[in-house]
Amino acid sequence: MNYCLIFCGYRNEIFDTVVRLMLESARESDYLLSTKTQELRAPYSSLALSAKLVGSARPEVLTVILDFDHVYVEQPVIDSKPTVILSPKKLGIEMKDDSLHYWGVAGAILKIISDLSPAYVTSYLIDKDMNDEMNLFKKHSVTSLPLDMQEYIANFGL
Amino acid sequence: MTNSSESLISFVDNLAAADIYVEDNFPLSLRGTVNMQTPLAISFLLGSAMVGNKVVGFFHKLPPFVADKPLRAACLFFSSQLPDVVQIPLFFCKTPEQLADILPRAVKASTDSGLPVQVVLSANVLNNYVSKPISYDLQDKVLPHFSADVASWKPAQKNEKLKTTYTYTAQALPPQEAQESISFELVDAWFPEFIMPIRNSAQVDQLKNLTEVKTTERELVFVHNWINGLLGLNITVSVGLEPELALTKSELCPGCPFMAIYACKDIVAYAVFSSVCCAAVRDIYGVTPATYSEFRGIVAKKLNIQPLFVGTASDAPDAEQLANGTVLILQDTAKQLLPPIAAINKLKQIKNSSLPYSCTNIKKTSLPKLNVKKCNCISSTIKPICKDNTHCPALYEGEETIQINKLICSGCRVCASYCPTKALS
């Protein structure tokens, strides 16, 4: 299966960490990666990074938008294609100052890309002794996605 | 997994540059050693390179300048935007993978030719991730892409070393259909890797069969000036490509002085010009970029709308020259030219004055208080006015109320001025 992951957020430090870990996980899971970003408009401006995960020769691509800080602007060009948006609001995750919600959103992606291994992220969190982050990541990697999202993904034929 | 901006920083470290200039708000966490306004910084860097110091400058867009004296060491000017015209040798780095190849070549080209060399970096190069760390070998990298040709390159300088000509010969020719879409912004479109400020016969041969070239709106001026001006071809250059999608909302920095300026009710009566390099400010408020000198020209003629200039103290001229027009100065140095305002939220009307800080030295004060009972925009399913009007990243939507991110809030309290229920104070 092929995916286009679009990461959006403005909390630069945690964004950088989560994106690195998720891309490395995808690489470890034998997905062929190509990434691109948009221009950073200001030091605190939000950044979008899109990563194409090529896992099969089939033409279907599912776009998954990881909108960590509710900064994604709806665009017909993207929304007209099969798209799932994962955001704290949609997943029922409370946003906090310490950016813990990033780990919850990142965990939810494992429910969509089932062959993406969580091992790389969990070993990083254990290494750094980040227990709260680990709990949230694990919780959302096993919690069911909202029903409408589940239906949408089921119809897409994953 | 390496972030390409880390690779760039390690390149600058490896180069051991004596002087580094970083323009305000350049999207790279690199500290400069030269602190002055951009045109002066360019002269400073050129002067330093003339006496044999390696120098590096990072600019949003390189302004026009004259480099008429030979340099004794490498002088690299990085920019995140294309210039309007080709004034010095230009390298274009479109993807992070190209960095390891192009940067040593740019250093060598500058050292050999005695000229400053510009390297234009795409958004991908500045923010992207690559799986292998990029390593630079500045000592051993040779230049397979250059060949000497004395006939076609005659620089103005009377320096024997500069009579060597460099023409680009080894770049693979793209297919004909790819040439018809020329774009630096779009990853999939074709763009040359190197341009000299002379008519390059190899590039003329590459493009001469074309009748029309498509590019993006932002690149139109550069592509037109390069093909029709520098190369002397007669090709129609038009806008036909869509730029990369701007996917996310623009956010300002917490405590950005422009938030306070635009919170003033009488700002609507002004056309705002600014020398502050910030794409987010331009996007959100439509501020026109201008220098102090340009603003003096603008106010020389009476306009239908009042002009307002927002600049920094470090690049401000003397107080006497500020007499014309309305000017707000952002204090980034101790130089006090206009009556100061104690706190940024005390700016109640637009008049000549200086604000307590600039975007490079935002002061942190006590945080605003949120009265949860009064904060009802989100619970009434109305868009929070404080967040929408300030574009402040320190505000975010909680479950029922707005939340203040205590880690990044600067305490400017501009958000409080917008709150209709006085929940923020």
Chai-1 contact restraints between the chains, C-beta under 6 A:
chainA,res_idxA,chainB,res_idxB,connection_type,confidence,min_distance_angstrom,max_distance_angstrom,comment,restraint_id
A,C8,B,T248,contact,1.0,0.0,6.0,A-B,restraint_1
A,Y10,B,E251,contact,1.0,0.0,6.0,A-B,restraint_2
A,Y10,B,P393,contact,1.0,0.0,6.0,A-B,restraint_3
A,R20,B,M1,contact,1.0,0.0,6.0,A-B,restraint_4
A,L23,B,M1,contact,1.0,0.0,6.0,A-B,restraint_5
A,L23,B,Y129,contact,1.0,0.0,6.0,A-B,restraint_6
A,E24,B,M1,contact,1.0,0.0,6.0,A-B,restraint_7
A,R27,B,S131,contact,1.0,0.0,6.0,A-B,restraint_8
A,T35,B,N128,contact,1.0,0.0,6.0,A-B,restraint_9
A,T35,B,Y129,contact,1.0,0.0,6.0,A-B,restraint_10
A,K36,B,N124,contact,1.0,0.0,6.0,A-B,restraint_11
A,K36,B,V187,contact,1.0,0.0,6.0,A-B,restraint_12
A,T37,B,A123,contact,1.0,0.0,6.0,A-B,restraint_13
A,T37,B,N124,contact,1.0,0.0,6.0,A-B,restraint_14
A,T37,B,N127,contact,1.0,0.0,6.0,A-B,restraint_15
A,T37,B,N128,contact,1.0,0.0,6.0,A-B,restraint_16
A,Q38,B,A123,contact,1.0,0.0,6.0,A-B,restraint_17
A,Q38,B,E244,contact,1.0,0.0,6.0,A-B,restraint_18
A,E39,B,A123,contact,1.0,0.0,6.0,A-B,restraint_19
A,L40,B,P27,contact,1.0,0.0,6.0,A-B,restraint_20
A,L40,B,N127,contact,1.0,0.0,6.0,A-B,restraint_21
A,R41,B,S250,contact,1.0,0.0,6.0,A-B,restraint_22
A,R41,B,A279,contact,1.0,0.0,6.0,A-B,restraint_23
A,R41,B,A280,contact,1.0,0.0,6.0,A-B,restraint_24
A,A42,B,C278,contact,1.0,0.0,6.0,A-B,restraint_25
A,A42,B,A280,contact,1.0,0.0,6.0,A-B,restraint_26
A,P43,B,C253,contact,1.0,0.0,6.0,A-B,restraint_27
A,Y44,B,E251,contact,1.0,0.0,6.0,A-B,restraint_28
A,Y44,B,C253,contact,1.0,0.0,6.0,A-B,restraint_29
A,Y44,B,P393,contact,1.0,0.0,6.0,A-B,restraint_30
A,S45,B,S250,contact,1.0,0.0,6.0,A-B,restraint_31
A,S45,B,E251,contact,1.0,0.0,6.0,A-B,restraint_32
A,S45,B,A280,contact,1.0,0.0,6.0,A-B,restraint_33
A,S46,B,T248,contact,1.0,0.0,6.0,A-B,restraint_34
A,S46,B,E251,contact,1.0,0.0,6.0,A-B,restraint_35
A,A48,B,L247,contact,1.0,0.0,6.0,A-B,restraint_36
A,A48,B,T248,contact,1.0,0.0,6.0,A-B,restraint_37
A,V71,B,T248,contact,1.0,0.0,6.0,A-B,restraint_38
A,V71,B,K249,contact,1.0,0.0,6.0,A-B,restraint_39
A,V73,B,K249,contact,1.0,0.0,6.0,A-B,restraint_40
A,Q75,B,L245,contact,1.0,0.0,6.0,A-B,restraint_41
A,M95,B,Y396,contact,1.0,0.0,6.0,A-B,restraint_42
A,D97,B,N405,contact,1.0,0.0,6.0,A-B,restraint_43
A,D97,B,K406,contact,1.0,0.0,6.0,A-B,restraint_44
A,D97,B,L407,contact,1.0,0.0,6.0,A-B,restraint_45
